[in-house]
C-alpha cells in the first residue's frame, strides 16, 4: 500500500512539474507589440476623365478637378466596354474607373482600369 502511495505521489509530482514548465514557457514567449503588417496593399478607387495616357501611366481628372497620375504595369488589368484592352485603347476624355494600390508616398499603381 505504501509503495502505491509513493508511486501516486511521484506521478502527481511529475504532472505538476510538467504543467508548471509549460506555463512558464508560455509566459516567456515574446509577444509582438507591433501591429501585424498588412499583406495586401491599401487600394483606392479613382473615377473621372482621362486627360493623358501612355503605355506606362494614365492621368485622370476627377469630379473635384484634381488631377492624378497612376502607373500602369504588366499586372494591370484593362477592360474597355467589358472586353480586354490595352493602354493603347485608352483615349483622352474617356470615362474611366481605376482601382489602384497605394505605394510609398503618393505613388499609385493601377490594379484594374475600366473604360466606359
C-alpha positions as CSV (number, residue, x, y, z in Angstrom):
1,X,0.0,0.0,0.0
2,X,2.8,2.3,0.9
3,X,4.5,1.6,-2.4
4,X,1.3,2.5,-4.3
5,X,1.1,5.8,-2.4
6,X,4.7,6.7,-3.3
7,X,4.1,5.9,-7.0
8,X,0.9,8.0,-6.9
9,X,2.8,10.9,-5.3
10,X,5.6,10.7,-7.7
11,X,3.2,10.6,-10.7
12,X,1.3,13.6,-9.4
13,X,4.6,15.5,-8.9
14,X,5.7,14.8,-12.4
15,X,2.4,16.0,-13.8
16,X,2.6,19.2,-11.7
17,X,6.2,19.9,-12.7
18,X,5.4,19.4,-16.4
19,X,2.4,21.7,-16.1
20,X,4.5,24.4,-14.5
21,X,7.2,24.1,-17.1
22,X,4.7,24.5,-19.9
23,X,3.0,27.5,-18.3
24,X,6.4,29.1,-17.6
25,X,7.5,28.8,-21.3
26,X,4.2,30.3,-22.5
27,X,4.7,33.3,-20.3
28,X,8.3,33.9,-21.6
29,X,7.5,33.8,-25.3
30,X,7.9,37.3,-26.8
31,X,4.7,39.0,-27.6
32,X,4.5,41.0,-30.8
33,X,3.7,44.5,-29.6
34,X,3.7,45.9,-33.1
35,X,0.5,45.6,-35.2
36,X,0.6,42.9,-37.9
37,X,1.9,44.1,-41.3
38,X,-0.9,44.1,-43.8
39,X,-0.3,41.6,-46.6
40,X,-2.4,43.4,-49.0
41,X,-1.7,46.9,-50.2
42,X,-4.2,49.6,-49.5
43,X,-6.3,50.4,-52.5
44,X,-8.2,53.5,-53.7
45,X,-10.8,53.9,-56.4
46,X,-10.4,56.8,-58.8
47,X,-13.0,57.8,-61.4
48,X,-13.0,60.6,-63.8
49,X,-12.0,61.6,-67.3
50,X,-8.7,60.7,-68.9
51,X,-6.5,63.8,-69.6
52,X,-3.4,61.9,-70.8
53,X,-2.3,58.4,-71.3
54,X,0.9,56.4,-72.2
55,X,1.9,52.8,-72.1
56,X,3.1,53.2,-68.5
57,X,0.7,55.7,-67.0
58,X,-2.7,57.4,-67.2
59,X,-3.7,60.8,-65.9
60,X,-7.2,61.3,-64.7
61,X,-9.2,64.4,-63.7
62,X,-11.8,63.5,-61.0
63,X,-15.1,65.3,-60.2
64,X,-13.2,67.7,-57.9
65,X,-11.0,68.7,-60.8
66,X,-8.0,67.0,-59.1
67,X,-5.5,65.5,-61.5
68,X,-3.9,62.2,-60.6
69,X,-1.3,60.2,-62.5
70,X,-1.5,56.4,-62.0
71,X,1.2,54.0,-63.1
72,X,0.3,51.1,-65.4
73,X,2.4,48.0,-65.2
74,X,2.3,44.5,-66.6
75,X,-0.1,43.3,-64.0
76,X,-2.7,46.0,-64.6
77,X,-6.0,44.5,-66.0
78,X,-7.6,46.9,-68.5
79,X,-11.1,46.5,-69.9
80,X,-13.0,48.7,-72.3
81,X,-16.7,48.1,-72.9
82,X,-16.4,44.9,-70.8
83,X,-13.7,43.4,-73.1
84,X,-9.9,43.0,-72.5
85,X,-8.0,46.1,-73.7
86,X,-4.5,47.7,-73.6
87,X,-3.3,51.1,-72.6
88,X,-3.3,52.0,-76.3
89,X,-7.1,51.6,-76.3
90,X,-7.5,54.3,-73.7
91,X,-8.1,57.8,-75.2
92,X,-8.3,61.3,-73.8
93,X,-11.8,62.2,-72.5
94,X,-12.7,58.5,-71.9
95,X,-14.7,58.0,-68.7
96,X,-12.6,55.7,-66.5
97,X,-12.7,53.9,-63.2
98,X,-9.3,52.8,-61.7
99,X,-8.6,50.6,-58.7
100,X,-5.1,51.4,-57.6
101,X,-2.7,50.2,-54.9
102,X,-1.0,52.9,-52.8
103,X,2.7,52.7,-52.7
104,X,5.4,54.8,-51.0
105,X,4.5,58.4,-50.8
106,X,1.6,59.3,-53.1
107,X,2.6,56.7,-55.7
108,X,-0.4,54.8,-57.2
109,X,-0.2,51.7,-59.4
110,X,-3.3,50.6,-61.3
111,X,-4.6,47.1,-60.4
112,X,-7.6,47.4,-62.8
113,X,-8.8,50.0,-65.2
114,X,-12.3,50.0,-66.6
115,X,-13.0,52.3,-69.6
116,X,-16.6,53.1,-70.4
